[in-house]
């Protein structure tokens, strides 16, 4: 036992204690309080001071109201309902007895007569189509054979090229054979993309044989540059 005690005593400088000496260890924790930070300059609890009689929005006495303050002292406006505004802003309309008729009766009070704009049509009876030699070239040429004592009709389709409905008139040059005639001799063309205008050309030799020539002029008076011309040769037998 003495030897064992001496062995333990030899370790004393190293900080080892004897088993019979209890060791007590305590941990001390210090709580540090964080500083208070304000993001609203300490205004979170601020309230406006009461100012009796003040209607300013920043005063404590502010009251929201929809009542207008434009009425005179003679109680004008007290008889105006919130829906009276649909009748107009004048006092006369507001004061009148309400009429729930939406106005259909007045909409039907119209003149049943329909007036059409009278378009001016060219008078073709006095038009001189000139001579065939005045025409530099024809757009199409047609040949036909007809009996000298009979008549024959061919149809010429004129394709519309304008963007609007154009007036036209047509006829033969003054040096054309009187055996030729056309129908219709005036009217309205369709606009581009519409159906072509059909002109029926009739040749009636009235007993005259031989070669008969005619030049048909299809004139657009408002767009003369787009007029077309057709040469027709009929062999009467």
FENFENDA-V933608 format. One record per residue. RES is the residue in one letter. SS is DSSP state (alpha for helix, beta for strand, coil for the rest). Layout:
res->(RES/RES)
ss->(SS/SS)
This chain:
res->(X/X/X/X/X/X/X/X/X/X/X/X/X/X/X/X/X/X/X/X/X/X/X/X/X/X/X/X/X/X/X/X/X/X/X/X/X/X/X/X/X/X/X/X/X/X/X/X/X/X/X/X/X/X/X/X/X/X/X/X/X/X/X/X/X/X/X/X/X/X/X/X/X/X/X/X/X/X/X/X/X/X/X/X/X/X/X/X/X/X/X/X/X/X/X/X/X/X/X/X/X/X/X/X/X/X/X/X/X/X/X/X/X/X/X/X/X/X/X/X/X/X/X/X/X/X/X/X/X/X/X/X/X/X/X/X/X/X/X/X/X/X/X/X/X/X/X/X/X/X/X/X/X/X/X/X/X/X/X/X/X/X/X/X/X/X/X/X/X/X/X/X/X/X/X/X/X/X/X/X/X/X/X/X/X/X/X/X/X/X/X/X/X/X/X/X/X/X/X/X/X/X/X/X/X/X/X/X/X/X/X/X/X/X/X/X/X/X/X/X/X/X/X/X/X/X/X/X/X/X/X/X/X/X/X/X/X)
ss->(coil/alpha/alpha/alpha/alpha/alpha/alpha/alpha/alpha/alpha/coil/alpha/alpha/alpha/coil/coil/coil/coil/coil/coil/coil/coil/coil/coil/coil/coil/coil/coil/coil/coil/coil/coil/coil/coil/coil/coil/coil/coil/coil/coil/coil/coil/coil/coil/coil/coil/coil/coil/coil/coil/coil/coil/coil/coil/coil/coil/coil/coil/coil/coil/coil/coil/coil/coil/coil/coil/coil/coil/coil/coil/coil/coil/coil/coil/coil/coil/coil/coil/coil/coil/coil/coil/coil/alpha/alpha/alpha/alpha/coil/coil/coil/alpha/alpha/alpha/alpha/alpha/coil/coil/coil/coil/coil/coil/coil/coil/alpha/alpha/alpha/alpha/coil/coil/coil/coil/coil/coil/coil/coil/coil/coil/coil/coil/coil/coil/coil/coil/coil/coil/coil/coil/coil/coil/coil/coil/alpha/alpha/alpha/coil/coil/coil/coil/coil/beta/beta/beta/beta/beta/beta/beta/coil/coil/coil/coil/beta/beta/beta/beta/beta/beta/beta/beta/coil/coil/coil/coil/coil/coil/coil/coil/beta/beta/beta/beta/beta/beta/coil/coil/coil/coil/coil/coil/coil/beta/beta/beta/beta/coil/coil/beta/beta/beta/coil/coil/coil/coil/coil/coil/coil/coil/beta/beta/beta/beta/beta/beta/beta/beta/coil/coil/coil/coil/coil/beta/beta/beta/beta/beta/beta/beta/beta/beta/beta/coil/coil/coil/coil/alpha/alpha/alpha/coil/beta/beta/beta/beta/beta/beta/beta/beta/beta/coil)
